[in-house]
Amino acid sequence: MRMAIGASHGAVIGMVLRQGFALAGLGVAFGMAVAIPARGALAAKLAGMADADPASLVGAPAAVLLVAALACYLPARRAVTMDPLSTLRHE
């Protein structure tokens, strides 16, 4: 719809990425807020897990943000390559 009223490709992709990262960032923040206090209890139950494992505390949120970036960018890139008028006619 934005492309039909004159938005550029970069503006549409940027909007989709900002909205997607806002949700992913909120999810990572809430997840870290729960994971950090719970890590002591989990370390006692899991064999071989350290109480402060920096690789897990950095790697898991980074992986989530990477997947969120791909999940936002790929459909946005596909959407901007479509003709907005033919898409509106089809809907």
A tleap script that builds the chain and sets N, CA, C and O, in Angstrom:
source leaprc.protein.ff14SB
mol = sequence {
  NMET ARG MET ALA ILE GLY ALA SER HIE GLY
  ALA VAL ILE GLY MET VAL LEU ARG GLN GLY
  PHE ALA LEU ALA GLY LEU GLY VAL ALA PHE
  GLY MET ALA VAL ALA ILE PRO ALA ARG GLY
  ALA LEU ALA ALA LYS LEU ALA GLY MET ALA
  ASP ALA ASP PRO ALA SER LEU VAL GLY ALA
  PRO ALA ALA VAL LEU LEU VAL ALA ALA LEU
  ALA CYS TYR LEU PRO ALA ARG ARG ALA VAL
  THR MET ASP PRO LEU SER THR LEU ARG HIE
  CGLU
}
set mol.1.N position { 0.824 -1.188 0.000 }
set mol.1.CA position { 0.000 0.000 0.000 }
set mol.1.C position { 0.871 1.256 0.000 }
set mol.1.O position { 0.576 2.216 -0.711 }
set mol.2.N position { 1.937 1.251 0.789 }
set mol.2.CA position { 2.816 2.421 0.850 }
set mol.2.C position { 3.516 2.657 -0.480 }
set mol.2.O position { 3.739 3.800 -0.879 }
set mol.3.N position { 3.857 1.580 -1.158 }
set mol.3.CA position { 4.522 1.722 -2.450 }
set mol.3.C position { 3.560 2.350 -3.469 }
set mol.3.O position { 3.994 3.096 -4.347 }
set mol.4.N position { 2.279 2.059 -3.360 }
set mol.4.CA position { 1.303 2.604 -4.302 }
set mol.4.C position { 1.143 4.112 -4.126 }
set mol.4.O position { 0.783 4.810 -5.074 }
set mol.5.N position { 1.407 4.619 -2.926 }
set mol.5.CA position { 1.279 6.061 -2.720 }
set mol.5.C position { 2.627 6.776 -2.754 }
set mol.5.O position { 2.712 7.956 -2.412 }
set mol.6.N position { 3.681 6.067 -3.166 }
set mol.6.CA position { 4.932 6.733 -3.451 }
set mol.6.C position { 6.104 6.455 -2.533 }
set mol.6.O position { 7.121 7.139 -2.641 }
set mol.7.N position { 6.018 5.507 -1.653 }
set mol.7.CA position { 7.146 5.194 -0.768 }
set mol.7.C position { 8.245 4.504 -1.566 }
set mol.7.O position { 7.975 3.749 -2.500 }
set mol.8.N position { 9.480 4.776 -1.181 }
set mol.8.CA position { 10.609 4.157 -1.874 }
set mol.8.C position { 10.831 2.734 -1.356 }
set mol.8.O position { 10.303 2.341 -0.316 }
set mol.9.N position { 11.619 1.983 -2.107 }
set mol.9.CA position { 11.933 0.605 -1.710 }
set mol.9.C position { 12.640 0.588 -0.361 }
set mol.9.O position { 12.306 -0.216 0.510 }
set mol.10.N position { 13.613 1.473 -0.190 }
set mol.10.CA position { 14.359 1.527 1.062 }
set mol.10.C position { 13.495 1.892 2.254 }
set mol.10.O position { 13.691 1.377 3.354 }
set mol.11.N position { 12.534 2.786 2.031 }
set mol.11.CA position { 11.647 3.193 3.127 }
set mol.11.C position { 10.766 2.030 3.579 }
set mol.11.O position { 10.532 1.845 4.773 }
set mol.12.N position { 10.285 1.258 2.626 }
set mol.12.CA position { 9.416 0.123 2.976 }
set mol.12.C position { 10.221 -0.958 3.687 }
set mol.12.O position { 9.775 -1.494 4.701 }
set mol.13.N position { 11.394 -1.282 3.170 }
set mol.13.CA position { 12.226 -2.304 3.817 }
set mol.13.C position { 12.635 -1.830 5.207 }
set mol.13.O position { 12.609 -2.612 6.158 }
set mol.14.N position { 13.012 -0.561 5.337 }
set mol.14.CA position { 13.386 -0.018 6.636 }
set mol.14.C position { 12.246 -0.076 7.642 }
set mol.14.O position { 12.464 -0.396 8.810 }
set mol.15.N position { 11.034 0.231 7.196 }
set mol.15.CA position { 9.878 0.186 8.080 }
set mol.15.C position { 9.631 -1.240 8.582 }
set mol.15.O position { 9.391 -1.459 9.769 }
set mol.16.N position { 9.693 -2.194 7.669 }
set mol.16.CA position { 9.458 -3.591 8.046 }
set mol.16.C position { 10.541 -4.072 9.016 }
set mol.16.O position { 10.240 -4.752 9.997 }
set mol.17.N position { 11.804 -3.718 8.741 }
set mol.17.CA position { 12.898 -4.128 9.625 }
set mol.17.C position { 12.778 -3.478 11.006 }
set mol.17.O position { 13.001 -4.137 12.022 }
set mol.18.N position { 12.428 -2.197 11.047 }
set mol.18.CA position { 12.261 -1.525 12.350 }
set mol.18.C position { 11.165 -2.179 13.178 }
set mol.18.O position { 11.349 -2.429 14.369 }
set mol.19.N position { 10.032 -2.456 12.555 }
set mol.19.CA position { 8.931 -3.078 13.290 }
set mol.19.C position { 9.290 -4.491 13.738 }
set mol.19.O position { 8.968 -4.893 14.856 }
set mol.20.N position { 9.950 -5.235 12.874 }
set mol.20.CA position { 10.351 -6.593 13.237 }
set mol.20.C position { 11.382 -6.611 14.343 }
set mol.20.O position { 11.294 -7.428 15.260 }
set mol.21.N position { 12.379 -5.702 14.269 }
set mol.21.CA position { 13.400 -5.654 15.311 }
set mol.21.C position { 12.837 -5.138 16.623 }
set mol.21.O position { 13.326 -5.514 17.689 }
set mol.22.N position { 11.830 -4.291 16.573 }
set mol.22.CA position { 11.205 -3.829 17.814 }
set mol.22.C position { 10.576 -5.008 18.552 }
set mol.22.O position { 10.738 -5.148 19.764 }
set mol.23.N position { 9.866 -5.844 17.822 }
set mol.23.CA position { 9.254 -7.023 18.453 }
set mol.23.C position { 10.309 -8.034 18.895 }
set mol.23.O position { 10.214 -8.589 19.990 }
set mol.24.N position { 11.304 -8.273 18.059 }
set mol.24.CA position { 12.353 -9.229 18.415 }
set mol.24.C position { 13.165 -8.714 19.600 }
set mol.24.O position { 13.510 -9.484 20.496 }
set mol.25.N position { 13.466 -7.432 19.611 }
set mol.25.CA position { 14.208 -6.844 20.723 }
set mol.25.C position { 13.434 -6.917 22.025 }
set mol.25.O position { 14.007 -7.171 23.084 }
set mol.26.N position { 12.143 -6.697 21.947 }
set mol.26.CA position { 11.295 -6.810 23.136 }
set mol.26.C position { 11.281 -8.246 23.645 }
set mol.26.O position { 11.349 -8.478 24.852 }
set mol.27.N position { 11.195 -9.196 22.743 }
set mol.27.CA position { 11.223 -10.602 23.137 }
set mol.27.C position { 12.554 -11.007 23.741 }
set mol.27.O position { 12.592 -11.747 24.724 }
set mol.28.N position { 13.653 -10.526 23.158 }
set mol.28.CA position { 14.979 -10.833 23.704 }
set mol.28.C position { 15.137 -10.193 25.077 }
set mol.28.O position { 15.680 -10.815 25.989 }
set mol.29.N position { 14.669 -8.957 25.235 }
set mol.29.CA position { 14.783 -8.278 26.531 }
set mol.29.C position { 13.997 -9.019 27.616 }
set mol.29.O position { 14.506 -9.220 28.719 }
set mol.30.N position { 12.784 -9.419 27.317 }
set mol.30.CA position { 11.999 -10.174 28.302 }
set mol.30.C position { 12.624 -11.539 28.574 }
set mol.30.O position { 12.650 -11.999 29.715 }
set mol.31.N position { 13.122 -12.179 27.531 }
set mol.31.CA position { 13.772 -13.476 27.714 }
set mol.31.C position { 15.019 -13.378 28.572 }
set mol.31.O position { 15.252 -14.232 29.428 }
set mol.32.N position { 15.819 -12.352 28.354 }
set mol.32.CA position { 17.023 -12.163 29.166 }
set mol.32.C position { 16.666 -11.794 30.603 }
set mol.32.O position { 17.356 -12.188 31.543 }
set mol.33.N position { 15.577 -11.032 30.764 }
set mol.33.CA position { 15.140 -10.667 32.113 }
set mol.33.C position { 14.728 -11.901 32.913 }
set mol.33.O position { 14.859 -11.915 34.137 }
set mol.34.N position { 14.241 -12.915 32.247 }
set mol.34.CA position { 13.867 -14.161 32.920 }
set mol.34.C position { 15.064 -15.110 33.015 }
set mol.34.O position { 15.234 -15.797 34.022 }
set mol.35.N position { 15.888 -15.147 31.975 }
set mol.35.CA position { 16.989 -16.114 31.919 }
set mol.35.C position { 18.097 -15.807 32.915 }
set mol.35.O position { 18.662 -16.726 33.507 }
set mol.36.N position { 18.415 -14.540 33.109 }
set mol.36.CA position { 19.518 -14.201 34.004 }
set mol.36.C position { 19.226 -14.614 35.446 }
set mol.36.O position { 20.083 -15.235 36.073 }
set mol.37.N position { 18.049 -14.296 35.999 }
set mol.37.CA position { 17.783 -14.779 37.363 }
set mol.37.C position { 17.610 -16.301 37.455 }
set mol.37.O position { 17.902 -16.897 38.492 }
set mol.38.N position { 17.142 -16.919 36.385 }
set mol.38.CA position { 16.875 -18.360 36.423 }
set mol.38.C position { 18.104 -19.207 36.144 }
set mol.38.O position { 18.056 -20.424 36.320 }
set mol.39.N position { 19.201 -18.605 35.715 }
set mol.39.CA position { 20.352 -19.410 35.311 }
set mol.39.C position { 20.971 -20.180 36.467 }
set mol.39.O position { 21.516 -21.263 36.252 }
set mol.40.N position { 20.903 -19.655 37.688 }
set mol.40.CA position { 21.439 -20.384 38.840 }
set mol.40.C position { 20.668 -21.663 39.104 }
set mol.40.O position { 21.255 -22.712 39.371 }
set mol.41.N position { 19.347 -21.568 39.028 }
set mol.41.CA position { 18.515 -22.749 39.257 }
set mol.41.C position { 18.702 -23.772 38.141 }
set mol.41.O position { 18.716 -24.977 38.395 }
set mol.42.N position { 18.846 -23.299 36.920 }
set mol.42.CA position { 19.040 -24.222 35.806 }
set mol.42.C position { 20.410 -24.883 35.845 }
set mol.42.O position { 20.544 -26.053 35.487 }
set mol.43.N position { 21.429 -24.144 36.278 }
set mol.43.CA position { 22.782 -24.709 36.326 }
set mol.43.C position { 22.852 -25.843 37.340 }
set mol.43.O position { 23.615 -26.791 37.157 }
set mol.44.N position { 22.072 -25.756 38.397 }
set mol.44.CA position { 22.070 -26.819 39.394 }
set mol.44.C position { 21.415 -28.089 38.848 }
set mol.44.O position { 21.760 -29.192 39.272 }
set mol.45.N position { 20.490 -27.948 37.929 }
set mol.45.CA position { 19.765 -29.105 37.392 }
set mol.45.C position { 20.449 -29.727 36.171 }
set mol.45.O position { 20.267 -30.916 35.908 }
set mol.46.N position { 21.226 -28.949 35.429 }
set mol.46.CA position { 21.846 -29.443 34.204 }
set mol.46.C position { 23.317 -29.729 34.441 }
set mol.46.O position { 24.054 -28.874 34.931 }
set mol.47.N position { 23.731 -30.911 34.100 }
set mol.47.CA position { 25.131 -31.295 34.288 }
set mol.47.C position { 25.994 -30.629 33.225 }
set mol.47.O position { 25.638 -30.627 32.046 }
set mol.48.N position { 27.106 -30.074 33.629 }
set mol.48.CA position { 28.055 -29.486 32.701 }
set mol.48.C position { 27.756 -28.060 32.301 }
set mol.48.O position { 28.436 -27.522 31.427 }
set mol.49.N position { 26.771 -27.431 32.901 }
set mol.49.CA position { 26.449 -26.048 32.580 }
set mol.49.C position { 26.972 -25.138 33.673 }
set mol.49.O position { 26.677 -25.336 34.851 }
set mol.50.N position { 27.738 -24.155 33.287 }
set mol.50.CA position { 28.272 -23.205 34.259 }
set mol.50.C position { 27.189 -22.207 34.652 }
set mol.50.O position { 26.222 -21.994 33.921 }
set mol.51.N position { 27.373 -21.601 35.826 }
set mol.51.CA position { 26.388 -20.625 36.302 }
set mol.51.C position { 26.369 -19.396 35.398 }
set mol.51.O position { 25.302 -18.851 35.118 }
set mol.52.N position { 27.515 -18.965 34.950 }
set mol.52.CA position { 27.598 -17.795 34.072 }
set mol.52.C position { 28.250 -18.229 32.758 }
set mol.52.O position { 29.470 -18.148 32.612 }
set mol.53.N position { 27.467 -18.672 31.837 }
set mol.53.CA position { 27.961 -19.116 30.535 }
set mol.53.C position { 27.766 -17.988 29.531 }
set mol.53.O position { 26.674 -17.832 28.984 }
set mol.54.N position { 28.818 -17.191 29.276 }
set mol.54.CA position { 28.640 -16.038 28.397 }
set mol.54.C position { 28.291 -16.405 26.957 }
set mol.54.O position { 27.613 -15.640 26.271 }
set mol.55.N position { 28.740 -17.548 26.503 }
set mol.55.CA position { 28.414 -17.953 25.133 }
set mol.55.C position { 26.908 -18.152 24.965 }
set mol.55.O position { 26.340 -17.785 23.936 }
set mol.56.N position { 26.273 -18.726 25.965 }
set mol.56.CA position { 24.818 -18.929 25.895 }
set mol.56.C position { 24.068 -17.617 26.046 }
set mol.56.O position { 23.069 -17.381 25.367 }
set mol.57.N position { 24.556 -16.764 26.940 }
set mol.57.CA position { 23.860 -15.501 27.191 }
set mol.57.C position { 24.004 -14.514 26.034 }
set mol.57.O position { 23.192 -13.597 25.904 }
set mol.58.N position { 25.010 -14.685 25.205 }
set mol.58.CA position { 25.199 -13.810 24.049 }
set mol.58.C position { 24.765 -14.519 22.762 }
set mol.58.O position { 24.166 -13.899 21.883 }
set mol.59.N position { 25.061 -15.793 22.654 }
set mol.59.CA position { 24.782 -16.529 21.428 }
set mol.59.C position { 23.310 -16.714 21.128 }
set mol.59.O position { 22.884 -16.541 19.986 }
set mol.60.N position { 22.529 -17.061 22.132 }
set mol.60.CA position { 21.105 -17.294 21.896 }
set mol.60.C position { 20.377 -16.018 21.463 }
set mol.60.O position { 19.634 -16.061 20.482 }
set mol.61.N position { 20.559 -14.877 22.154 }
set mol.61.CA position { 19.902 -13.657 21.663 }
set mol.61.C position { 20.402 -13.225 20.287 }
set mol.61.O position { 19.626 -12.711 19.482 }
set mol.62.N position { 21.677 -13.428 20.013 }
set mol.62.CA position { 22.206 -13.078 18.694 }
set mol.62.C position { 21.572 -13.943 17.610 }
set mol.62.O position { 21.254 -13.451 16.527 }
set mol.63.N position { 21.388 -15.221 17.899 }
set mol.63.CA position { 20.750 -16.115 16.930 }
set mol.63.C position { 19.294 -15.713 16.700 }
set mol.63.O position { 18.816 -15.730 15.566 }
set mol.64.N position { 18.592 -15.355 17.767 }
set mol.64.CA position { 17.198 -14.930 17.640 }
set mol.64.C position { 17.103 -13.663 16.793 }
set mol.64.O position { 16.227 -13.554 15.935 }
set mol.65.N position { 18.001 -12.708 17.030 }
set mol.65.CA position { 17.977 -11.462 16.259 }
set mol.65.C position { 18.357 -11.695 14.796 }
set mol.65.O position { 17.824 -11.028 13.909 }
set mol.66.N position { 19.263 -12.624 14.536 }
set mol.66.CA position { 19.634 -12.950 13.161 }
set mol.66.C position { 18.453 -13.577 12.414 }
set mol.66.O position { 18.175 -13.223 11.268 }
set mol.67.N position { 17.773 -14.494 13.062 }
set mol.67.CA position { 16.609 -15.126 12.434 }
set mol.67.C position { 15.498 -14.096 12.228 }
set mol.67.O position { 14.809 -14.127 11.208 }
set mol.68.N position { 15.318 -13.184 13.187 }
set mol.68.CA position { 14.305 -12.132 13.035 }
set mol.68.C position { 14.656 -11.218 11.867 }
set mol.68.O position { 13.770 -10.791 11.127 }
set mol.69.N position { 15.941 -10.915 11.696 }
set mol.69.CA position { 16.357 -10.070 10.571 }
set mol.69.C position { 16.033 -10.737 9.245 }
set mol.69.O position { 15.508 -10.096 8.335 }
set mol.70.N position { 16.343 -12.018 9.135 }
set mol.70.CA position { 16.028 -12.739 7.894 }
set mol.70.C position { 14.524 -12.862 7.682 }
set mol.70.O position { 14.036 -12.740 6.559 }
set mol.71.N position { 13.793 -13.107 8.770 }
set mol.71.CA position { 12.344 -13.269 8.670 }
set mol.71.C position { 11.656 -11.959 8.285 }
set mol.71.O position { 10.554 -11.985 7.736 }
set mol.72.N position { 12.274 -10.838 8.557 }
set mol.72.CA position { 11.711 -9.546 8.155 }
set mol.72.C position { 12.202 -9.126 6.775 }
set mol.72.O position { 11.423 -8.634 5.959 }
set mol.73.N position { 13.488 -9.318 6.513 }
set mol.73.CA position { 14.081 -8.800 5.282 }
set mol.73.C position { 13.606 -9.550 4.037 }
set mol.73.O position { 13.281 -8.922 3.029 }
set mol.74.N position { 13.563 -10.856 4.092 }
set mol.74.CA position { 13.228 -11.623 2.890 }
set mol.74.C position { 11.818 -11.328 2.375 }
set mol.74.O position { 11.671 -11.091 1.176 }
set mol.75.N position { 10.771 -11.327 3.209 }
set mol.75.CA position { 9.449 -10.967 2.692 }
set mol.75.C position { 9.351 -9.500 2.268 }
set mol.75.O position { 8.636 -9.175 1.320 }
set mol.76.N position { 10.076 -8.607 2.973 }
set mol.76.CA position { 10.043 -7.192 2.594 }
set mol.76.C position { 10.691 -6.989 1.231 }
set mol.76.O position { 10.193 -6.217 0.412 }
set mol.77.N position { 11.797 -7.680 0.987 }
set mol.77.CA position { 12.465 -7.569 -0.310 }
set mol.77.C position { 11.561 -8.101 -1.425 }
set mol.77.O position { 11.504 -7.535 -2.517 }
set mol.78.N position { 10.863 -9.187 -1.134 }
set mol.78.CA position { 9.943 -9.734 -2.135 }
set mol.78.C position { 8.773 -8.783 -2.383 }
set mol.78.O position { 8.316 -8.641 -3.518 }
set mol.79.N position { 8.293 -8.138 -1.331 }
set mol.79.CA position { 7.153 -7.234 -1.473 }
set mol.79.C position { 7.502 -5.998 -2.296 }
set mol.79.O position { 6.665 -5.511 -3.055 }
set mol.80.N position { 8.717 -5.486 -2.159 }
set mol.80.CA position { 9.063 -4.270 -2.905 }
set mol.80.C position { 9.341 -4.560 -4.377 }
set mol.80.O position { 9.356 -3.634 -5.188 }
set mol.81.N position { 9.558 -5.809 -4.738 }
set mol.81.CA position { 9.782 -6.120 -6.152 }
set mol.81.C position { 8.479 -6.292 -6.922 }
set mol.81.O position { 8.490 -6.344 -8.152 }
set mol.82.N position { 7.373 -6.378 -6.222 }
set mol.82.CA position { 6.082 -6.544 -6.884 }
set mol.82.C position { 5.545 -5.186 -7.333 }
set mol.82.O position { 5.847 -4.158 -6.726 }
set mol.83.N position { 4.757 -5.191 -8.387 }
set mol.83.CA position { 4.123 -3.970 -8.873 }
set mol.83.C position { 2.957 -3.622 -7.951 }
set mol.83.O position { 2.042 -4.431 -7.792 }
set mol.84.N position { 2.971 -2.429 -7.337 }
set mol.84.CA position { 1.915 -2.104 -6.369 }
set mol.84.C position { 0.523 -2.023 -6.991 }
set mol.84.O position { -0.455 -2.414 -6.354 }
set mol.85.N position { 0.419 -1.529 -8.204 }
set mol.85.CA position { -0.906 -1.405 -8.804 }
set mol.85.C position { -1.519 -2.757 -9.129 }
set mol.85.O position { -2.710 -2.969 -8.899 }
set mol.86.N position { -0.725 -3.668 -9.658 }
set mol.86.CA position { -1.280 -4.994 -9.950 }
set mol.86.C position { -1.610 -5.741 -8.655 }
set mol.86.O position { -2.555 -6.529 -8.623 }
set mol.87.N position { -0.845 -5.504 -7.597 }
set mol.87.CA position { -1.146 -6.126 -6.313 }
set mol.87.C position { -2.453 -5.586 -5.758 }
set mol.87.O position { -3.266 -6.350 -5.237 }
set mol.88.N position { -2.665 -4.280 -5.862 }
set mol.88.CA position { -3.926 -3.700 -5.384 }
set mol.88.C position { -5.113 -4.175 -6.206 }
set mol.88.O position { -6.193 -4.396 -5.658 }
set mol.89.N position { -4.933 -4.335 -7.505 }
set mol.89.CA position { -6.023 -4.849 -8.342 }
set mol.89.C position { -6.361 -6.289 -7.976 }
set mol.89.O position { -7.527 -6.683 -7.988 }
set mol.90.N position { -5.341 -7.066 -7.654 }
set mol.90.CA position { -5.554 -8.466 -7.305 }
set mol.90.C position { -6.306 -8.598 -5.982 }
set mol.90.O position { -7.140 -9.491 -5.831 }
set mol.91.N position { -6.024 -7.737 -5.048 }
set mol.91.CA position { -6.690 -7.782 -3.737 }
set mol.91.C position { -8.110 -7.369 -3.916 }
set mol.91.O position { -8.869 -7.330 -2.948 }
savepdb mol mol.pdb
quit
